[in-house]
Amino acid sequence: VLAQPISRTMDYDTALRHATNTAFAGKSIEEKRAGMAQIANAVSDASHVSGQSRERSLATMNAMVDSGAMSDEAVRRLLPTVMKTATAADADGEAIASIVTKALQAGFAEADIESLLDRAMQSGADGGFELKDMARWLPQQLAAMKSAGMGATLDNFSSLLNANQLSFMTAGSTDEAGNNLVNLLAKISSQDVVSKAKNITINGEKGFDFT
C-alpha cells in the first residue's frame, strides 16, 4: 500500500536535489541547503495555486531554468502563473513554460508574461485554435515573429493570436494552421521575397527594399 507514495516521494526528493545542484552549482553546502528550501517553497506554492503535483511543478521549473532565458528568481516568480495557466488550459506545464521562455527570448519583458498568457487563454476560449494548440506552435511562431521584424509588444502578440485563429478557419487541423503561420512568417523575411521585390515596379520605379 505504501510502495507507490514512498516511491513518488523518493523521486521528488531526488529531483529536488538535482534541481538544487544545477541552480546552485559551485555554491557551498549551506547555500545549497538554503537554495533547496527556496526551490521547495516555490514548487509548493505553484502546486497549491494550480492544483498540480509537486513533481509536475518541479519538472516545469527545471524546464524554465534549463532554457537560460531568465534568472532563477524570475523562474520562481513566474512558476505559479505558468502552472495556473497549464491547469486552466488542460495543457502540460512544460509546454506553457516553452511559450514563456520563447516570449522572453523574443524580447518580451517579465512584466508582460501574465498579460501575454491571459491573451492567449482568451484567444483559445474565443476561437478553435486553443491554448493547448498554441503550446505546440507559439514557441516556433514567436521565434519566427522576431525574425520577421515584429517587435515584442502585446499588440503584436495579439496579432499573432488572431492570425492563428484565421489560419485555423482555412486549415484542415490546428497543426496545419500552426504550421501554415510558421511558414508565412518565415517567408516574409526570406531572401526569395526580398529578391523578387527588387523586380516589382511601383509608381514607375522598379524595385523596392522589401525589408
C-alpha positions as CSV (number, residue, x, y, z in Angstrom):
1,V,0.0,0.0,0.0
2,L,2.8,2.4,0.9
3,A,5.1,1.4,-2.0
4,Q,3.8,3.9,-4.6
5,P,3.6,7.0,-2.3
6,I,7.1,6.3,-0.9
7,S,8.5,5.9,-4.4
8,R,6.9,9.2,-5.6
9,T,8.4,10.9,-2.5
10,M,11.8,9.5,-3.2
11,D,11.6,10.5,-6.9
12,Y,10.6,14.1,-5.9
13,D,13.4,14.4,-3.3
14,T,15.9,13.1,-5.9
15,A,14.6,15.6,-8.5
16,L,14.7,18.4,-5.9
17,R,18.4,17.7,-5.1
18,H,19.2,17.6,-8.8
19,A,17.5,20.9,-9.4
20,T,19.3,22.5,-6.4
21,N,22.7,21.2,-7.6
22,T,22.0,22.7,-11.1
23,A,20.7,26.0,-9.9
24,F,23.4,26.5,-7.2
25,A,26.4,24.9,-8.8
26,G,29.6,25.9,-7.2
27,K,27.9,27.2,-4.0
28,S,28.7,26.0,-0.5
29,I,26.7,23.3,1.3
30,E,25.0,25.9,3.4
31,E,24.0,27.9,0.3
32,K,22.7,24.8,-1.4
33,R,20.6,23.9,1.6
34,A,19.1,27.4,1.7
35,G,18.6,27.2,-2.1
36,M,16.8,23.8,-1.8
37,A,14.4,25.4,0.7
38,Q,13.7,28.3,-1.8
39,I,13.0,25.9,-4.6
40,A,10.8,23.6,-2.5
41,N,8.8,26.6,-1.3
42,A,8.3,27.9,-4.9
43,V,7.2,24.4,-6.1
44,S,4.8,24.0,-3.2
45,D,3.3,27.5,-3.8
46,A,2.9,26.7,-7.5
47,S,1.3,23.3,-6.7
48,H,-1.1,24.9,-4.2
49,V,-2.4,27.6,-6.6
50,S,-2.6,25.3,-9.6
51,G,-3.8,22.0,-8.1
52,Q,-1.0,20.2,-9.9
53,S,1.5,17.8,-8.3
54,R,4.9,18.8,-6.9
55,E,6.5,16.6,-9.5
56,R,4.9,18.4,-12.4
57,S,5.6,21.8,-10.9
58,L,9.3,20.9,-10.4
59,A,9.6,19.5,-13.9
60,T,8.2,22.7,-15.3
61,M,10.6,24.8,-13.1
62,N,13.5,22.7,-14.4
63,A,12.5,23.4,-18.0
64,M,12.4,27.1,-17.3
65,V,15.8,27.1,-15.6
66,D,17.4,24.9,-18.4
67,S,16.2,27.4,-21.0
68,G,18.6,30.1,-19.8
69,A,16.0,32.7,-20.7
70,M,15.5,34.1,-17.2
71,S,17.1,34.3,-13.8
72,D,16.4,31.7,-11.1
73,E,14.5,34.4,-9.2
74,A,12.3,35.1,-12.3
75,V,11.6,31.4,-12.6
76,R,10.3,31.2,-9.1
77,R,8.2,34.3,-9.6
78,L,6.7,33.1,-12.9
79,L,6.2,29.4,-11.9
80,P,2.7,29.9,-10.2
81,T,1.4,31.8,-13.2
82,V,2.7,29.1,-15.6
83,M,1.2,26.3,-13.6
84,K,-2.2,28.0,-13.2
85,T,-2.3,28.6,-16.9
86,A,-1.5,25.0,-17.6
87,T,-4.3,23.8,-15.3
88,A,-6.8,26.2,-16.8
89,A,-5.9,25.2,-20.4
90,D,-5.6,21.5,-19.7
91,A,-2.1,21.7,-21.1
92,D,1.3,20.5,-19.9
93,G,3.2,22.9,-17.7
94,E,6.4,22.4,-19.6
95,A,4.6,23.4,-22.9
96,I,3.4,26.6,-21.3
97,A,6.9,27.2,-19.9
98,S,8.2,26.9,-23.5
99,I,5.8,29.7,-24.6
100,V,7.1,31.9,-21.7
101,T,10.8,31.2,-22.5
102,K,10.4,31.9,-26.2
103,A,8.5,35.1,-25.5
104,L,11.3,36.3,-23.3
105,Q,13.9,35.4,-25.9
106,A,11.8,37.3,-28.5
107,G,12.2,40.4,-26.4
108,F,9.1,40.4,-24.1
109,A,9.6,41.6,-20.6
110,E,8.9,39.5,-17.5
111,A,6.1,42.0,-16.6
112,D,4.4,41.2,-19.9
113,I,4.1,37.4,-19.3
114,E,0.9,37.4,-17.2
115,S,-0.9,39.6,-19.7
116,L,0.6,37.6,-22.6
117,L,-0.8,34.3,-21.2
118,D,-4.1,35.9,-20.4
119,R,-4.5,37.0,-24.0
120,A,-3.5,33.5,-25.2
121,M,-6.1,31.9,-23.0
122,Q,-8.8,34.3,-24.1
123,S,-8.0,33.7,-27.8
124,G,-8.2,30.0,-27.2
125,A,-11.5,30.3,-25.5
126,D,-12.9,32.5,-28.3
127,G,-11.6,30.5,-31.2
128,G,-10.9,27.0,-32.4
129,F,-7.1,27.3,-32.1
130,E,-6.9,26.5,-28.3
131,L,-4.2,27.2,-25.8
132,K,-3.0,23.5,-25.9
133,D,-2.5,24.1,-29.7
134,M,-0.7,27.3,-29.0
135,A,1.6,25.5,-26.6
136,R,2.8,23.4,-29.6
137,W,3.1,26.2,-32.1
138,L,3.7,29.5,-30.3
139,P,7.3,28.8,-29.5
140,Q,8.2,28.4,-33.2
141,Q,5.9,31.3,-34.1
142,L,7.5,33.7,-31.6
143,A,10.9,32.9,-32.9
144,A,9.7,33.4,-36.5
145,M,7.9,36.6,-35.4
146,K,11.2,38.1,-34.2
147,S,13.0,37.1,-37.4
148,A,10.2,38.7,-39.4
149,G,10.8,42.0,-37.7
150,M,7.7,42.2,-35.5
151,G,8.5,44.0,-32.2
152,A,7.9,42.3,-28.9
153,T,4.7,44.2,-28.0
154,L,1.5,42.8,-26.6
155,D,-0.4,44.2,-29.6
156,N,1.8,42.3,-32.0
157,F,1.3,39.2,-29.8
158,S,-2.4,39.6,-30.2
159,S,-2.0,39.9,-34.0
160,L,-0.1,36.6,-33.8
161,L,-3.0,35.0,-31.9
162,N,-5.6,36.4,-34.4
163,A,-3.5,35.1,-37.3
164,N,-3.6,31.6,-35.7
165,Q,-7.4,31.8,-35.5
166,L,-7.8,33.0,-39.1
167,S,-5.4,30.3,-40.3
168,F,-7.4,27.7,-38.5
169,M,-10.5,28.7,-40.4
170,T,-8.9,27.7,-43.7
171,A,-6.9,24.7,-42.5
172,G,-7.8,21.1,-42.0
173,S,-6.4,20.9,-38.5
174,T,-4.9,23.0,-35.7
175,D,-1.4,21.6,-36.5
176,E,-1.8,22.5,-40.2
177,A,-3.0,26.0,-39.1
178,G,0.0,26.5,-36.8
179,N,2.5,25.2,-39.4
180,N,0.9,27.5,-42.1
181,L,1.5,30.5,-40.0
182,V,5.1,29.5,-39.2
183,N,5.7,29.1,-43.0
184,L,4.2,32.6,-43.7
185,L,6.3,34.3,-41.0
186,A,9.4,32.6,-42.4
187,K,8.5,33.6,-46.0
188,I,8.1,37.2,-45.0
189,S,11.8,37.5,-44.1
190,S,13.1,35.1,-46.8
191,Q,15.8,36.1,-49.3
192,D,13.5,34.9,-52.0
193,V,10.9,37.6,-51.3
194,V,13.5,40.3,-50.9
195,S,15.0,39.4,-54.3
196,K,11.6,39.3,-56.1
197,A,10.7,42.7,-54.6
198,K,13.6,44.2,-56.5
199,N,11.9,43.3,-59.8
200,I,8.5,44.8,-59.0
201,T,7.6,48.2,-60.5
202,I,5.6,50.6,-58.3
203,N,4.7,54.1,-59.5
204,G,7.1,53.8,-62.4
205,E,10.0,52.8,-60.2
206,K,11.4,49.4,-60.4
207,G,12.4,47.6,-57.3
208,F,11.9,48.4,-53.6
209,D,13.5,47.5,-50.3
210,F,11.1,44.9,-49.0
211,T,12.9,44.6,-45.7
